[in-house]
């Protein structure tokens, strides 16, 4: 990828050539296509009540802590949870905020490797998520 000047954070999708052989004739068909698998996306609200093996949460500015809570709880395992971007809460959570308490519990029980600091705790640092 370095030789082709492709950013290492990107994953190139190269076209593939597939051959289709028919039994009844002597024709060979070649098809050039991208190896893309169909999937589905949905909003956080639509996902409520469901659980999924793999969840990719696209965090955006202004997302509420309750939206983040719902998004994270859709994954059946922490290894299947992927968060894209940074979570920037609208306002600092209260000390009894259910989402903040859930993350503290998950960290203390070592169910998730998670680094989360809210603005008043981080003194201007960015909020980072490390789900592994």
N, C-alpha and C positions, 0 to 999 in steps of 0.2 A: 504494500500500500504506500510505503514511503517513496518507492521508485516512481509511482504514478501521481505523486503529490496529492494524495487523498488524506483528508483529516482522519487521524486515528480514532476519533470518537464516532465516526460514521461507519456504517456497515454497507459495503457496496452490494448491490443485487445484480449479478451478471445474468444476461440471457442464456438459456440453455437450448440445445437442440434435442428434440425427442423424435424417435422414429416410430411410426405406426405401421405395422405389417398386417395385411389382410390375408386370411387363409384361402379365400375363394378366388383371389386374383393374384397376379404377380406384381402388383403396385406396392411401392414403398412410399410412404408419405413422411416428410420431415417437417416438423413444426418448431419454429423458433419462438420461445416464450420465456417469461420471467417466472422463477420458482416461488410464486406467492401463494400463500394459503389463505383462504377466506376466513374471516373471523367476524366478530360482532362487537359493537361498542354500545354503551348505554350511559345514561346520566346517573348520578349518585342516587337521585330520588327513585329512578326506575329499578335500581339494584337493591333497594331496601327489602329485607326479608330473604334475600338469596345469598348463597355462599358459592364461591368459585375457587378452583385450584390455583389459578393465576389471576392476579388483579394488577392492573397498571393504573395508578391514580395520577392524573394530570393536574397538579396543584396550580392554582392561579391566584393572582393578587385579589384580595378581598374575600377569599374563601373563608367560611365560618369554621370554627372549631368543631361544631356538630357535623358539618359536611365532611370534614377530615375524619372524624370518628366513624361515621357511616362507611366511608370509602375504605378505611383500614380494616374494619370488621367484616368486610365481604370476603376476604381471603381466608381459606381454611387453615393455612399455615403461614408463618412469618416469611418462610423462604419463597413463598409464591406472591409476596407483596412487593411491588415496584412503584416507587414514587418519583415522578418526574418534576423537576424544578424545585423551587424553594417555597415553603409555606410561610406566608406573611400574614399573621392574624390581624384582624381589623382593630382589635384593642387587646391589651394585655389581659390574660385570664385572671380571674379571681383565685384566691388561694384554695377555694373549695370547688374549682371548675372540674367537672367530671372527666373531660378529656385529659387535662393535665394530670389528674389523679390516676387515670388509666395508664398513661405512659409511665408514670413513676412506678406503678405496681408491676408493669411488664418489665421494666428495667431491673427492679429489685428481685423479681423471680427469674430473671435471665431468660425470659421467653423470647426476647427480641433484643438485638444489638442496636440500640437507638441512641442517637445524640440529638437532643432537642433543648434549645435554649430560647426563651422568650426575650423580647427586647429589653425588659428591665433587668434581666439576669445577665445578658450578654454584653452590655455596654457598647452597643453599636456593631457587634459582630453579626455575621449572617447566621441564619438558622440552617443547620445541616441535618440531613437525614442519611443514615448509614444502615440500610436494611440488608443484612447478609445472613 
